[in-house]
Amino acid sequence: MKENVSANWVRKRERLIVARVLEAGLEFTFSDVRKIVYEMSYSVQKEKHPEDCPCYGSKPCHSDVRDFNCFVCGCPNYDPNVRDKTGFTGGCVVSNRGGEYLPNPNPGKDGLGEKIWDCSDCSSYHLPLSSELFLIVRLEYYADLASRLKKERVQKGFVDFKSFADFLSRDVLGHKS
């Protein structure tokens, strides 16, 4: 069975976001939640890390959202494991009407199907308050992931979180390090 590139991308992107938060000197504690959400705002990330996302060079992936937030980049309602006979298509577990299936320009490549789920018209998790609530509920999970990334950074020999996050960024975008 082919690798699920969508699921892998979601995991890699989440690791990069946590590393960028740590690079900013923040911890996954209740007292830092608002600072984390501010740090992960589109406007801050576009200025600090334009290389992390193709959308940082133009406009947010959901362009009609005011104060767009990138903390929940990979939507928790997106299921990358949905598939049909042509391959992985992705889908929304809550059937949000803000998404739709679009033709895949490269069907069969990397195990993806003839259509892929597009969430561009849904803004559920990109509002600052939604990101705050999402983070508060999952604070323990993110604190644990941050702890694991701190150990991984040391094991891989990176001296700081900037160089480690830059390494993760290249991995998310598929560039060789």
Steps between C-alpha positions, in 0.01 A plus 500: 500500500627845412587756764225746589670830416212708640520333842880532501479867407255573786739338752806680362323837496387457861859426607621813318237718671601370844868561418425858391316560829803368692733711285300806611581413862146392587390189686178305475354628824165662567668834567661497151189401298419853377867567423517175300190592301644846430836348399324267256293776340533524124640854522777400744593176322500665157760749624713263711490181292391569141670175392271284717190520281431584135207716619733725702612654172152598387182466704369254761358172373162617633518860382173629643591445868582808706800459736580167335678252727727216386533300824247240386637481146391141448133499601410244769180427307694409187543124464790427264424127511174522303550320171317365201606250232736758347695576819496733799255788457470645850175628641327688779382292797230755587387547137555876514340673204805725468691225323468313174676239290713640220666316212855395585738628230733202565279198577686190606811696597604429858192284555254787460169442324330669205339752733623663819313676780544876502412698816568848360152634574500385864655722765404308816845464654671808358340761724711602801233403755451159334876443509512597869220259592651222289837549671359517853318168454815336358764673712630177653540342156698799369713521816589133449579554131717800594688287753566233236617762249739650756663157542505439125668838438784407737530145361532635145765751608316827436626777727180704499135477405537732202733264315290198604175669389663602170596133451139394570372769262705357213358155581140629494552665163683198360838672457812298567708613796 
